[in-house]
Amino acid sequence: MNADDIFSKSALWYDAIYAWKDYRTEASKIVELVREYRPEANSILDVACGSGQHDRFLAEQFEVDGLDINQEFVRLAQERNRKGSYQVGDMTRFELGKTYDVVICLFSSIGYARTKAGLDSTLRCFRQHLNAGGVAIVEPWLTPERWNPGIVQMTTAESSGAKICRMTVGNRDGDDSVLLFHYLVGSAKGVNHFTEEHRLHLFTREEMNDAFAAAGFAVDYRNTGLIGRGLYIGRVG
């Protein structure tokens, strides 16, 4: 993955754009799963942690560290969870020299693994960073049959005196979903327009299950998940 392609221009507006997300409730669901699968868990690694919105709630009960490919996200996450350690890194290949009871990867970030090889490598990294009996919780992106190209999406928000509009039309390129986001950011200094292209691979359920198995996990699947996209729970023996 290339850090220049992932939220490189929009990181400062990310929290405003996704203000609709109920991070507290989502974090509570993660806590419930952790207590179900690993009741004695004390530590969590949040891979593709974004701006650390989940972590500020998870840190009330766990020691939480994070990893993200975007340096601005790492800075924001560190501010939200000062007790944690946050690093810039690629989820498909990272080595932190530390293991955890739980690894999480939320909000469909796994789609940025982009290829089967990337998915396999990512889940192997998760496995290598887990203690014995550890758990990996992964919120997937959409499957091929659930992706509907041609739908226009628009989000508006306000932040720090700026008004933001983000619009995109979803497309498909093979087994990749393609989102070319157009941003308009207006402030007293004027209106700025920029674009970001996001490609997330449309992994099938079978591909996800196979990748978990290849990395050494036994895997369960919850159909609803946090926001209706499902949830994979990989268990290490």
C-alpha distance (Angstrom), angle and dihedral (degrees) to the residues before:
residue distance angle dihedral
M1 . . .
N2 3.75 . .
A3 3.79 115.8 .
D4 3.80 89.3 -152.9
D5 3.82 89.8 66.7
I6 3.81 101.0 49.4
F7 3.81 116.7 77.0
S8 3.79 89.5 -43.5
K9 3.80 92.4 140.5
S10 3.79 100.7 29.3
A11 3.82 104.7 43.3
L12 3.80 92.7 106.9
W13 3.82 90.2 56.6
Y14 3.81 97.2 40.3
D15 3.80 97.4 98.7
A16 3.80 92.1 48.3
I17 3.82 92.5 49.3
Y18 3.81 91.8 49.6
A19 3.80 97.1 39.6
W20 3.82 87.1 120.1
K21 3.82 91.7 70.7
D22 3.80 115.7 102.6
Y23 3.80 97.2 -140.9
R24 3.80 94.1 172.3
T25 3.81 93.1 56.6
E26 3.80 92.2 43.6
A27 3.81 90.6 50.2
S28 3.81 89.5 50.0
K29 3.81 89.7 55.1
I30 3.80 89.8 50.7
V31 3.81 89.9 50.9
E32 3.81 89.8 51.9
L33 3.80 91.2 52.0
V34 3.78 92.9 46.7
R35 3.81 91.0 50.8
E36 3.80 89.6 48.3
Y37 3.80 96.6 49.4
R38 3.82 102.2 27.0
P39 3.83 109.3 16.0
E40 3.80 93.7 176.3
A41 3.82 95.2 50.6
N42 3.80 116.5 137.9
S43 3.82 104.9 167.4
I44 3.80 136.1 54.4
L45 3.80 132.4 -173.3
D46 3.81 112.2 -156.1
V47 3.80 108.1 -154.6
A48 3.81 115.2 -160.7
C49 3.80 85.1 12.8
G50 3.79 95.1 174.9
S51 3.78 112.4 -164.1
G52 3.81 92.6 -19.4
Q53 3.79 98.9 -107.3
H54 3.82 94.1 141.7
D55 3.78 91.4 43.5
R56 3.79 96.0 60.3
F57 3.81 87.9 64.5
L58 3.80 97.6 36.9
A59 3.80 89.1 52.0
E60 3.81 88.4 66.6
Q61 3.83 87.8 73.7
F62 3.81 107.3 16.8
E63 3.77 143.0 39.2
V64 3.81 101.1 -105.7
D65 3.80 129.4 -165.1
G66 3.78 126.6 175.6
L67 3.79 146.0 -152.9
D68 3.79 129.4 -163.2
I69 3.79 135.7 161.9
N70 3.81 91.9 -134.8
Q71 3.80 115.5 80.1
E72 3.81 94.4 -154.7
F73 3.81 90.7 54.2
V74 3.80 89.8 51.0
R75 3.79 90.0 52.6
L76 3.82 92.8 49.2
A77 3.82 93.0 45.5
Q78 3.80 91.5 50.1
E79 3.80 89.8 53.3
R80 3.81 90.6 52.4
N81 3.79 94.5 48.0
R82 3.78 108.1 28.6
K83 3.79 92.7 171.1
G84 3.80 91.2 61.0
S85 3.80 130.8 78.4
Y86 3.81 116.3 -123.0
Q87 3.78 126.4 -169.5
V88 3.78 138.5 -179.2
G89 3.78 110.3 -116.7
D90 3.80 147.4 134.2
M91 3.80 113.3 -102.9
T92 3.81 91.0 -143.2
R93 3.81 91.7 62.0
F94 3.77 123.0 17.9
E95 3.79 137.7 134.1
L96 3.80 118.6 -167.5
G97 3.80 98.9 170.5
K98 3.81 89.8 -127.1
T99 3.80 136.8 89.6
Y100 3.80 132.0 -143.8
D101 3.78 140.8 -161.3
V102 3.81 91.7 -124.6
V103 3.80 136.4 22.5
I104 3.80 117.8 -164.4
C105 3.81 130.6 -170.4
L106 3.79 111.5 -178.2
F107 3.81 144.3 176.4
S108 3.82 93.1 41.1
S109 3.80 93.8 -68.1
I110 3.80 89.2 142.9
G111 3.82 87.3 76.6
Y112 3.81 87.9 72.9
A113 3.81 89.1 68.1
R114 3.82 80.8 83.7
T115 3.84 100.2 -169.3
K116 3.78 138.8 45.7
A117 3.81 88.3 -110.1
G118 3.80 89.4 51.3
L119 3.80 91.4 49.3
D120 3.81 91.9 48.5
S121 3.80 91.3 49.3
T122 3.81 92.2 47.6
L123 3.79 94.2 52.5
R124 3.80 91.2 45.6
C125 3.81 87.9 55.0
F126 3.79 89.3 50.5
R127 3.80 90.5 50.7
Q128 3.80 92.4 48.6
H129 3.80 90.6 54.0
L130 3.81 95.7 51.4
N131 3.77 128.8 95.0
A132 3.80 119.7 -130.2
G133 3.80 108.0 -69.7
G134 3.79 90.7 20.0
V135 3.79 127.6 153.5
A136 3.82 133.0 -137.6
I137 3.82 116.4 -157.3
V138 3.81 114.6 -165.0
E139 3.79 127.0 -179.0
P140 3.82 106.0 -154.6
W141 3.76 132.1 -143.6
L142 3.80 118.4 -122.1
T143 3.79 123.4 -62.1
P144 3.83 119.6 -121.0
E145 3.79 93.6 -99.7
R146 3.81 92.5 51.9
W147 3.81 96.2 51.8
N148 3.81 112.9 98.3
P149 3.82 113.5 -169.6
G150 3.78 120.9 -152.5
I151 3.79 98.4 42.5
V152 3.81 113.7 135.5
Q153 3.79 115.5 -139.7
M154 3.80 128.0 -171.2
T155 3.80 131.1 -178.6
T156 3.79 127.2 -177.8
A157 3.79 127.3 -166.7
E158 3.79 144.5 159.0
S159 3.79 127.6 -133.4
S160 3.81 136.1 161.8
G161 3.78 93.3 -9.7
A162 3.81 93.5 -48.2
K163 3.79 129.9 112.9
I164 3.81 115.3 -143.3
C165 3.78 131.5 -162.8
R166 3.81 121.4 -176.1
M167 3.79 121.0 -173.0
T168 3.78 133.1 174.2
V169 3.79 143.1 162.6
G170 3.79 112.7 -142.6
N171 3.79 116.5 -128.0
R172 3.79 136.7 176.3
D173 3.78 131.4 -129.0
G174 3.79 109.7 -176.1
D175 3.80 105.2 -58.6
D176 3.81 93.4 -17.7
S177 3.77 124.0 97.6
V178 3.80 109.1 -141.8
L179 3.79 122.8 -152.9
L180 3.78 116.6 -177.1
F181 3.79 102.7 -169.5
H182 3.80 118.8 -156.2
Y183 3.80 114.1 -159.0
L184 3.78 128.5 -164.0
V185 3.80 112.8 -170.9
G186 3.78 115.8 -176.1
S187 3.80 125.8 -169.7
A188 3.78 138.9 146.2
K189 3.80 86.8 -76.3
G190 3.81 92.7 60.2
V191 3.81 138.1 -96.3
N192 3.79 121.3 -48.5
H193 3.80 123.0 -163.1
F194 3.79 123.6 -163.0
T195 3.78 139.0 154.4
E196 3.80 136.3 -141.8
E197 3.78 125.9 -169.3
H198 3.78 116.5 -146.6
R199 3.80 121.3 -170.1
L200 3.78 118.5 -168.9
H201 3.79 120.9 179.1
L202 3.79 117.6 -122.9
F203 3.79 98.7 -131.3
T204 3.79 116.5 -169.1
R205 3.79 122.7 -129.8
E206 3.80 88.2 -110.1
E207 3.81 92.4 52.7
M208 3.80 91.0 50.1
N209 3.80 93.2 47.9
D210 3.81 91.8 46.9
A211 3.81 91.9 50.2
F212 3.79 92.1 50.8
A213 3.80 91.0 48.9
A214 3.82 92.7 47.6
A215 3.82 89.5 52.7
G216 3.81 91.2 53.3
F217 3.80 101.6 -98.7
A218 3.76 132.7 132.7
V219 3.78 102.9 -143.1
D220 3.80 136.9 -150.7
Y221 3.79 125.1 -171.2
R222 3.80 128.6 -146.9
N223 3.78 110.9 -160.8
T224 3.81 99.7 -151.5
G225 3.78 100.8 37.3
L226 3.79 119.3 168.4
I227 3.82 102.0 -40.5
G228 3.80 103.5 6.3
R229 3.81 99.2 -78.5
G230 3.80 96.1 103.4
L231 3.78 130.3 -115.1
Y232 3.81 133.8 -118.0
I233 3.78 120.1 -149.4
G234 3.79 113.4 -165.0
R235 3.81 117.3 -164.5
V236 3.79 126.5 -157.5
G237 3.80 116.8 -148.5
